[in-house]
Each structure stands twice: as C-alpha cells, then as structure tokens.
C-alpha cells in the first residue's frame, strides 16, 4: 500500500513536459554572425598560425631586435623552435600576432621560436 502511494507521489511530482525556453528564444531571435573558434591543444601547432609565423621564413624587423642571454638549457620540441644552451647569447625579436610568451631567436644562421622565460633580455 505505501509503495503504490509513494510511486504515485513521485509521478505527480514530475513536471509536465514542455518546450524549453532556449529553443523558443532561439527560434524567435534574428541570426547573429559568429566568429569561428579554432580549438588548440597545448604543444600541438596550429597549422594556420604556423604557416603564417614559420620562423624559418620570416626576416627580422629593421629595428626591434634585442640581445638576450639564455638562462637555462632548452630542447626544441619541433623544427620551428630553436634549441638553447645556458649562458649563450642570441638575438631575439617578436612578430605581430605571435604568442607573447615566445620570441624568434637567432644564433648564426639558425632561427626558431624560443620561450621568453628562458631568456634574460639585455638590450
């Protein structure tokens, strides 16, 4: 007896099915243009950004280059990065649209992205 009454209460406590408000609101609102979002994964290069910011194909700016002393050894993760040895001196510069945590580093004829946190900027 109690279980039948209890089940009846559980069924009557459920709200009746209705059209959800977001679906109704979405149907009545005008279409709004959206900006495409490109998902990124840390450590995996974004092919669109990499094709624009390939460090091996860019030229240093006429001004804005600086000398930097490398604080720690750094092993390049891929061909777009420059491996670093502690205490060496390199030339660095940034490019428009580049991640602010990275700079382009040059050592002789080698060029690649380097992490800012591994550098002491000098001039």
Residue pairs with C-beta under 8 A, 6 or more apart in sequence:
38 46
38 48
40 46
43 77
45 78
45 80
49 97
50 80
52 97
53 95
53 97
53 98
54 80
55 80
55 82
55 104
55 111
55 112
55 113
56 79
56 80
56 111
56 112
58 95
58 104
58 111
60 91
60 93
60 104
60 106
61 93
64 93
64 94
65 91
65 92
65 93
66 91
66 92
66 93
66 121
66 122
66 123
67 89
67 90
67 91
67 92
67 121
67 122
67 123
68 89
68 90
68 91
68 92
68 103
68 105
68 119
68 120
68 121
68 122
69 87
69 88
69 89
69 119
69 120
69 122
70 84
70 85
70 86
70 87
70 88
70 89
70 90
70 118
70 119
70 120
71 86
71 118
71 119
71 120
72 84
72 86
72 118
73 84
73 85
73 86
74 83
74 84
74 114
74 115
74 118
75 83
76 82
76 83
76 112
79 112
80 112
80 113
81 112
81 113
81 114
82 90
82 105
82 106
82 107
82 110
82 111
82 112
82 113
82 114
83 112
84 90
84 105
84 114
84 118
88 107
90 105
90 106
90 107
90 114
90 119
91 105
91 106
91 107
92 103
92 104
92 105
92 106
92 114
92 119
92 121
93 103
93 104
94 100
94 103
94 104
95 104
98 104
100 116
101 115
101 116
101 117
102 113
102 114
102 115
102 116
103 113
103 114
103 116
103 119
104 111
104 112
104 113
104 114
105 111
105 112
105 113
105 114
105 119
